[in-house]
Structures are given as structure tokens and as C-alpha cells.
Amino acid sequence: MEEIQQKAASKPAIGKTLKFNLGGQILFIDGTGATNQVSKDDKVADCTISISQEDFIKLFSGKLNPMMAFMSGKIKVDGDMSVAMKLQTLF
């Protein structure tokens, strides 16, 4: 979690909220302020991405391309697709 917080905070704020549903675990990114804030809060988000924990780790480490993951069904997106498109710049 700490590594994710540091990486997200070092990138420009995404301007929206993004929630990862990792199959029972939640990761919430609030990019509406000056920096991206990461928490485990289960809040309503502009975009919710459902992905397995294993695939999320690959995504975060750069071993899984977000667009390829979406096209192959490893990622399911609900809400504002433009927020999901910012994944490549966030991670």
C-alpha cells in the first residue's frame, strides 16, 4: 500500500476518483486535489475497475498493459472510461 501511495502521489493528479475492486479488497484513489491520495475506503468513484489481485500487481509493476488487460477481459470498467484511460500515466 505504501509503495502504491508513493507512486500515485508522484504523478500528476488525475482530477477524478478511481476505485479498484480487487475481489474483496478496495483501493481508492482520490485525484481531485493537488495530489493523488490512496486509501482503502469503499467510496463511490467516477470509475470503478474490477481486477484480480494478481493482475493488479502485474499492472502496478508494469508487467501488464492496461489496454491489453481490458481487451482480454482481465479488467472490467464501470463508469467514466476517460478515468480508466489515465491508468497508463498513473502507474
C-alpha positions in Angstrom: 0.0 0.0 0.0 2.8 2.4 0.9 4.5 1.8 -2.5 1.2 2.5 -4.3 0.7 5.7 -2.3 4.2 7.0 -3.1 3.9 6.2 -6.8 0.4 7.7 -7.2 1.4 10.8 -5.2 4.5 11.4 -7.5 2.2 11.6 -10.6 0.0 14.5 -11.6 -3.4 14.4 -10.0 -5.9 12.6 -12.2 -8.7 15.1 -11.5 -11.3 12.4 -10.7 -11.8 9.4 -8.3 -10.9 5.9 -9.2 -11.7 2.7 -7.3 -10.1 -0.7 -7.8 -12.2 -3.7 -6.7 -9.6 -6.4 -6.1 -12.1 -9.2 -5.3 -13.0 -8.3 -1.8 -10.3 -5.6 -1.2 -10.7 -2.0 -2.3 -8.1 0.5 -3.4 -9.5 4.1 -3.7 -7.6 6.9 -5.5 -8.8 10.4 -5.0 -7.2 12.6 -7.6 -9.5 15.6 -7.1 -7.0 17.6 -5.0 -3.4 18.8 -5.7 -2.1 15.2 -5.4 -3.5 11.7 -5.8 -4.5 10.3 -2.4 -4.7 6.5 -1.9 -6.8 4.7 0.7 -8.7 1.5 1.3 -12.0 3.4 1.6 -15.0 1.9 -0.2 -16.5 5.2 -1.6 -18.4 6.0 -4.7 -16.0 6.7 -7.5 -16.1 8.3 -11.0 -14.7 5.0 -12.3 -14.5 1.5 -10.8 -12.1 -1.1 -12.1 -12.6 -4.7 -11.2 -9.4 -6.7 -11.5 -7.9 -9.7 -9.6 -5.2 -9.0 -7.1 -2.7 -11.0 -9.1 -3.4 -9.0 -12.3 -3.3 -5.7 -10.3 0.2 -6.5 -9.1 1.2 -7.1 -12.7 -0.4 -3.9 -13.8 1.2 -1.9 -11.0 4.7 -3.4 -11.7 4.4 -2.7 -15.5 4.1 -6.3 -16.5 0.5 -6.0 -17.7 -0.5 -3.4 -20.2 -3.8 -1.7 -19.1 -5.3 -1.6 -22.6 -4.4 -5.3 -23.4 -5.8 -6.3 -20.0 -9.1 -4.5 -20.8 -9.3 -6.0 -24.3 -8.7 -9.5 -22.9 -11.3 -9.1 -20.1 -8.9 -9.1 -17.2 -10.1 -5.6 -16.3 -13.8 -4.6 -16.2 -14.6 -0.9 -16.2 -17.7 0.7 -14.8 -18.2 4.5 -15.0 -16.1 7.2 -16.7 -13.9 5.4 -19.2 -11.7 8.5 -19.5 -10.5 8.0 -15.9 -9.6 4.4 -16.7 -7.5 5.7 -19.7 -5.3 7.6 -17.2 -4.1 4.3 -15.7 -1.1 4.3 -18.1 0.1 7.6 -16.7 -0.7 6.8 -13.1 1.3 3.5 -12.9 
